[in-house]
Amino acid sequence: MFYKQPRRVAIIGSQRIPFCRVNTGYADCSNQDMMTAVLAAMVDKFNLKGERLGDVSLGAVIKHSRDWNMARESVLGTGLSRETPAFDLQRACGTSLEAAILVGNKIALGQIDSGLAAGTDSVSDAPIVYHEEYRKLLLHSARGKSTKERLWPWFRLRPKHFVPDFPGVVEPRTGLSMGESTELTAKQWGITRQAQDELALASHQRAAAAWDEGFYSDLVVPFKKATTDNNVRRDSSLEKLAKLKPVFDRSETGTMTAGNSTPLTDGAAGVLLASEDWARERGLPVQAYLRYGQVAGVDFIDRDGLLMAPAFAVSNMLQDADLGFADFDLFEIHEAFAAQTLATLAAWESAEFCRDRLGRDTPLGSVARDRLNVKGGSLAIGHPFAATGARILGGLAKMLEQKGNGRGLISVCTAGGMGVTAIVER
């Protein structure tokens, strides 16, 4: 630990590569390939060649065993000083926002003066494992002391051992996928198919407009042949979205489709954080400040919806900061599914939920739609699990810089019934 008078945590800027749907632009790229590309771009953008940063924290959700030290290996592939330390982190979809909070805390307490927070995920390059009996057979053979002992286990080899076991998004405690869990939440909160499709359409329209106006031009660096997020649907419409069939609950009561759910996505993103003195010494302007962070977990097995933890985390964070929704100019709520975003908004508006579950005398209130995900959200841009938090943090900091002042709220839901939230100010 390092005890010192806390200081402000400056967000200097961010970089990411375009987000691409699974098995498209980055089909042959690894997590480390994408992460190294982002970090190298940040080195170039912020003139960090040869710099020894205080720390680097990053991670991935879908990760090969070969990537046991991915953060450090990614750093060594950039122009940063080889003396820059780094460590891997994982908190599901909140990984890179959690990394920013941890790096920010180190800066605030004076333990370090600068650091990078980042995340990457590739579904295209997912690790594939085989039958558990096959794994044990291999280990048994490897432990053999003689040729006979090494060969004997192979007589147990069967065709079933060659059937691959692909990674999934099923919660071990419930046996439900994230989408199936969210369908239950949508029914609980009465979230309609039309409301979900309307949110999805707005996400695509706003993302397309942001690209057209050049908002992402200095936030996104081309990688491979990708220059823009390839999931943004410029020709989307409510009519087209209405034609899609439900994918998680295929009955007539199902409301969640491929159009109002985030696609499987590959990509990486990072954010540079520092003390004001460190930034001033290098002539780097400050975009905004990371002021608060909060995490929460819910009992999604017997009580709450899997992705409802941000409703609690935001409430706790606002109590810490003595703020309400009226104090915020911008809201960035990760759109894992349109239903999840809408259920969270509904929970904050519910007097019953805020009283019984959040311990509040009055509801948190409504979030104005013209302040919500104004440059597009995950439904349009895509969602490489561990990269989304850094994508949101970097974009929000730039919006506040352009505005000249203001305050923004970030809310990210994660697998395992957790949520990560933050407040950014300028």
N, C-alpha and C positions, 0 to 999 in steps of 0.2 A: 504494500500500500504506500501511497505518497500523499500526505496531508498538506494542503496548501489552500490559500484563499482561492475559491473558484473563479475562473475567468471565462469570458464568452468563447463559444466554439464557432468559428467562422467556416462557412461553406464557400470554398473558393470556386468550385465548378465541377462539372462532371463530363463524362464521355461514355458512350455506349456504341455498340455496333447495331445495325438494323436487326430487328427481331424477325425471324423467319419461321414459318410453319414447319413442323416436323417433316423430315425427309425431303426438304427442298434445298434452299441455298447452302445449308451447312451440313448436309448429309454425311460428308466425309471429315468433319471437324470434331475434335475432342473438346471437352471443357477447358483444358489447359490452352489449347489453340486459341479459343475465343477470348479467354480471360487475359492471356498474354497480349493479344491484339489491343484490347481495351486499355490495359495498363501502359503499354507502349505509346498509345495515342495520347494518354494523359501526360506522360513524360514529355512528349513533343509539345503539346498544347501549353503546358505550364512551365516549360523550360526547366525540367527537373533532371536532366541528364547529369549523372554523377552524384545527385543528391542522396544523402542518407536520411530517409524519413524515420520518424519515431517508431512507427509500426504499420503493418498492413494486415487487415482482417478481411477474409473473403471465404466463400464456400459454394457448394453445390448440393442439391438435394439428391439427384440421381448421379451416383458417383462410383467409379471403378475403384477397386482396391489399389490399383497402381497410382491413384491420386491421393495417397495417404498424406502427402505433404504438398498439395497442389498450390497453396498460397505462396510458399517459399519458392517453389519451382517456377511459378509464374513471374514472380519478382525477378528472379535470376535471368529470365528471358527478356527483360526490358533494359532500358538505359539507366535505371536506378542504380545507386551504389550497391554492390554486393553485400555491403554491411547492413542493409535495410532488413530488419527482421519481419517475419510474417507468420500468421497462424490461421489454420482452417477453423471454420465455424459452421454450424448448421442449426437453423430453427425453421425448417420447412420453408414456406413461401415468405416468411419474414426474415430470412437469413441476412440479406444485405442491409436492411434497415436496422436489424439488431447489431450488425457489425458497425454501422455508423454510430449507434448509441454507445457501444463499448469504446470505440476509438474516441468519440466525443468526450466521454467521461475521463479518459486518460489525459486528453488535452485540457479539459476544464480544471483538473486537479494538478496540472503542471508536471505530470509524469513524462509526457512527451509534448512536442510542439507542433507536430504535423503527422498526418496519417491518411491512408487510403482505406475506404470501405467499399467492398464490391461483391458481386455475385455472378455466377454463370450456371447455365444448365443446358444440357443436350439430351433430348429424348431420342434423337436420331442415332446417337452413339451410346445407347443405353447398355449397361453391363448385363450379360446374359449368363445365368447359372443353370445348372442341370440338376437332375433328381438327387435328393439328399443321399440316397443309397449309393449313387455314383460317386459323390464327393467323398463319402466314407471309404469307398473302395479304393479311391486314389490315395487317400491318406494311409490306409492300411498297407497298400503296396509300398508306399514311400518309407514306411517304418520298418520294412523287412530288412533283416540282417544278412540273409543269404539269397541266392537266386531263386530257390524254391519258395521262400517266404515272400519274395517280391512278386512272383508269378501266381501263386496260389489264389489271391483275391480276384484275379481276373476271370476265374472260372465262374464267378457269380455275375458276370456282366450279362445284362439283358437288354433287348431293344428299347424297353421303356426308359432306360437310363439316358437315351439320346434325345428325349423330348425336352426342348428348352423351357425354362421357366422365366418368362419375361417379367420385368418389374411392373408393378401395378400401383394404383392409387387407392387400394382398398384398406380401410382402417382395420388393423388386426383385432381390435376390441369389439367391433360391431359386425365385421364382415361386409360392410357396405362401402361402395365407392363414394368419393366426394360428391359426385353428382346425385347418386341415390340418396345420400344424406340430406343434400340441399333440397331435393324434391319434398322430403318430409317437412323441412323448414318452410318451404313455399306454401304447402297446404296448411301448416299451423298458423301462418300469418296471413293467409288469404291473398297471396301474391298472384295476380292473374297473368295469363300468357300475354295479353296485350301490353300490360305494363312492362313486362320483361323485354318484349320486342321493341317497345318505344325507347327503353334505356339503351338497348344494343344499337339501335339505329342512330341515336344521338352520339354514342361513342364513336361510331364510324364517321359520321359527318364532321364531328369536331376534330378527330385525328386527321382526316383528309384536309380540312381547312388549315390546321396547324402546319402540316407539311407544305401546303401551297403558299402560306404566308412566310415561310422560311424559318419558323420557330425552331425546328429541329436541325437546321442546317449546321449549326456549330455544336450541337449536342451529340450528333450521330456521325460516326466516321465509317466510310465504306469498308466492307470486309468481303473478301472473295469477290463475287460479282454482285453482291447485294448493296444497294444504295438507299433503299427505303424499306420500311416495315411492310412485308408482303402479305399481311393478313388484312390490311385496311381495304374495305369494300366500298369503293366510291359509288357503285351502282346499287347499293343496298336500298331497300324500301320496305315499308311495313307489309306490302303485298307479298314480296318475295320471302320475307321472314315468316309470314303466316303460313306459307306452303310447306315449311319444314316440319317433319314429324318429330314427336318427342323421342328422346334417346335413352332416358334413364327410367322413366315410367312410361311404358309403351301403351298403356291403357288410355281410355278416353279422358282420364283425369290428369294425365301427364301434361306438364307445361314447359319443361326445359328441353331445348333443342340445341343443335350444333350452332345455331345462329345467336342464341342468347347465353351461350356458355363460352368460356375462353378455349381456344384451340391449344393443342400440344405445340409447344414452341421452343426453338433453340435461340440462345443469345447470351449476352453478357453486358454488364454495366458497372460503372464505378464512380465514386465521389471523392474529391480531395477536401479534407478538413484540416484546419490549422488554428493556431492562436493568431490574434490580430497582429502581434508583433512579428511573428514569423512571416505572415503575408506581407506586411508593410516593408520588411527588410528586402523582400524579393520583388517588390513592385507589383504584387498580385492583388487586384481589387477583390473586395469581399462581396459576394452576391447576397448572402443572408446569414442568419445565425440559427443553429440547432439549439433549441432552448429546453425542451422537455422530451422525455421518452417514457413509455410505459408498456408493460406486457401483462397479459392476463390469460388464465386458462379456465375452461368450463367443464362441467360434468356432461359431456356429450353422450355418455353411455346410457344414462338413465333420465337426464333432465333437460339439458339445453341442446340447441342445434349445434352441429359440428363446427360451423363457421361463425358462430355468434359471439365469440370471445371479444372482438373489438368493441362491441357495445359496452362491455364492462370496462375494458382498458381505457377507452376514451373518457368515460365517466370519471374514473379514478384520476386520470391525468388532468382533467379540467378542474377537479377539486384541488389537486396539488397546485395548479397554476392560478386558481381563483378566477377562472374564465368561463364564459358561456358561448354558445354558438354565435351570438350577436357580435362577439369580439373577433370573428374570423372573416377574412375576405375571400379565402379560397379553401375548398375541401377536396382532398385527393383520397378517394376511397377505392381501394383495389377491387376491380370487378372480376372476381373469380368466376362468378355467375351473376347474371342480372338479378336472379331471385335472392341471392345472398345479400347483395348491395341494398335492394329494396327492403328486405326483412330487417336489416340493421337500421335503416332510416325509420322504418315503422316502429321499431323498438324504442328509439329515442323520442318518438312522438307519443308513445303510449303512456298515459298517466299510471295505468296499472303496473306495467312492466317497470317503469322508473321508480315507482313507490316500493313494489314488492321485491324486485330483483336488484335494483341499483341503490336503494335506500335514499331516494330523493323525494322531497316534498312536492316538487312539480316536475313535469316532463322536461327533458333537455331541449326539446323543440324540433322544429323543422329545419332542414337544410335546403336553401334555395337552389333550384336546379341550375340557375345561371352561374352559380359559384362552384358547382360540382364537376370535377374532371373536365375542365374547360378546354383542354388540349387533347381530349380523347382519353379513354381508359384501356384497361387490359382486354376488354372484349374486342376492341379494334386493333390495338397495337400488338397484342399477344402477351404471353405470360411464361417466360423462361423462369421457372420457380424461384430460384435464389437471386435472380437479377432484378426482379420487379421493384423491390424496395429502393434500390439505388436509382433505378429509372425514374421512379416517382419523386424521390428526394431531389435529384438533380433538376428535373423539370420544374418543380415547385420553386426551388431557389431562383431559377432564372425568371419565372413569372413575377416573383416579388421584386427582383432586381429591375425588371422592366417597369413595374408599377411605381417603384421608388420607395414604397413603404408597404406595411401591411403584415398580416399574420395568416398562416396556412396550417391546416390540420391534416395529418396523414393517418390513415387507418388501413391495416393489412391483416387479413384473416389467414390462418395457416392450418395445415393438417394437424391432427392430434388435438383439435379443440383449443387452439391458442390464437392470440391476437397480439400484434405489435403496432404501437402508435407513437406519433411524435408531433411536436409543434415546431414550426419554423417561423422566424420573424425577421423583419427588416425595419 
